[in-house]
Amino acid sequence: MTDSYNYDRIPYKSRAIPKTHPDHLAAMATLFGMKPRDIRNSRILELGCGDGANLIPMAYGLPDSELIGIDLSENAISKGQDMIGCLGLKNITLRNADIMNVGRDMGQFDYIIVHGVFSWVPHTVQERILDICKNSLAIQGVAFISYNTYPGCHLRCIVNEIMRFHTDHFPEPEQKITQARAILKFIADAAPSVTEAYGQVLSEEFRSLTEMNPDANSNYLHHDRLAEINQPFYFHEFTDRIGRHGMKYLAEADFFEMQDFFFEPNIRAMLRNLSGSSILVKEQFMDFIKGRKFRQTLLCHEEVSLDRLLHPKLMRNFCFSCPSRPVDENGEYLETDLQDLVTRENLKFRRPGGSVLETDHPVPRAALATLSRVWPMRLSFDELMSAGRMHQPQVSEDGDLALCDILLSAFSGNMVELHVHAPQFAAEPGEYPVASAIATHQIRAEYLRVTNLCHKTVELNHTYGHFLLPLLDGTRDRQAIYAEMPEIIRANDVPLNGKSPSEKTTGELIAEIDAELLNCAKYALIMK
């Protein structure tokens, strides 16, 4: 690494990355016919782990697994080690080391994670990463590597080169960040008078950067856009390289990105004609069509046999969660009771972001309605079948197959999430609630976003939850919490629903505190 690539001067604020969790990696491997190791008793390696913000929550949720993180930043590793010590975790080790010095002496791993590293290191380090994947990954193991991609990054590279040209002579990282924003705004404002298409590219890049959280913007600019090494690849270049190391493409971590159903029929037909039976050619052409800029790719050993037919009956092996919610004919969210939902004809579900799924079969309808109501809880296939038959006891024997079909379609459309593991968290706060130690530590370290027990990020800024979670240590019952929180809220002048706490009665504050307790459970922040 060069001095300008200094993660100690401008720390990279890492976070939990849900698609890197072994639960997701194992689910994807199982979907394609692999037999990955049970994640509850596995070995997990992260290269470029930063301060462990991604790896430590995994260790907390998988106490019988062994996790190792490697990073070049001494400060980041020290920060992560402090967190591990505070949490009392014994199953995770963070090491301040160069990836080039990682050897076989660490043994084999079932899951290897390399997020936000590959495109930003020299070619020799990239080759070492692929060597580690080949030599240290178990035969049924899965590796995750993210990287920037062409053709989309061709446009982004223009912007990067403008910012680097202007900031090259500024010695301090903070100056570079400030000047990068300024020059991009200047060029974006000036360019439309020269050429409309070029100006649109610059304006879009400037808009995307200015809409970021300021801290995230600074980190992103310094470590990504202004980095001396930022090498995108065409997908076919990346797969050629992994092939030379005895690895092959398993899938994209985001399964939705592999689908072609959102294209018009004539485009789908042409894609299939162009690619024949090659998933690699199809993926490359879809990158051309979408102008893809970034990939999160899953790898496995070349000799592993994969089944890409995706049999719906495989759904019986998984458990599921459903962020999608039922909507009426006008697209409005339905807040009615469960029995009313399961008896509605042609019930539709919509995921935040817009995707819509419709089913008229009673078993999938009841199963999805049940999943939606218990989000983020995870239910097994058998539990979903039981829910379907409970609400529709007279269904025919095709209910099992119908549920398999709709769950595979829903996963393909990003409407449900597939799992092999159900983490333990409370659906209700309970009388003596206990918050996740990860989230509580992050709050005490002045994080505005915390990692929940489903390995997702929850925003706690401007909510009572930021002050409530540290009280949930199991020693206080609900009445004690109601007694303490109003004073804390008033002392910190925490507004909610547009009103200052000084404008509210104690009864109103307690009602809001109770609602926030329920939200903490809903967001998987309370232990079971």
Secondary structure, 3 states (H helix, E strand, C coil): CCCCCCCCCCCCCCCCCHHHCHHHHHHHHHHCCCCCCCHHHCEEEEECCCCCCCHHHHHHHCCCCEEEEEECCHHHHHHHHHHHHHHCCCCEEEEECCHHHCCHHHCCEEEEEECCCHHHCCHHHHHHHHHHHHHHEEEEEEEEEEEEECCHHHHHHHHHHHHHHHHCCCCCHHHHHHHHHHHHHHHHHHHHHCCHHHHHHHHHHHHHHHCCCHHHHHHHHHHHHCCCCCCCECHHHHHHHHHHCCEEEEEECCHHHHCCCCCCHHHHHHHHHHHCCCHHHHHHHHHHHHCCCEEEEEEEECCCCCCCCCCHHHHHHCEEECCCEEECCCCCECCCCHHHHHHCCCEEEECCCCCEEEECCHHHHHHHHHHHHHCCCCEEHHHHHHHHHHHCCCCCCCHHHHHHHHHHHHHHCCCCEEECCCCCCCCCCCCCCEECHHHHHHHHCCCCEEECCCCCEEECCCCCHHHHHHHCECCCCHHHHHHHHHHHHHHCCCCECCECHHHCCHHHHHHHHHHHHHHHHHCCCECC
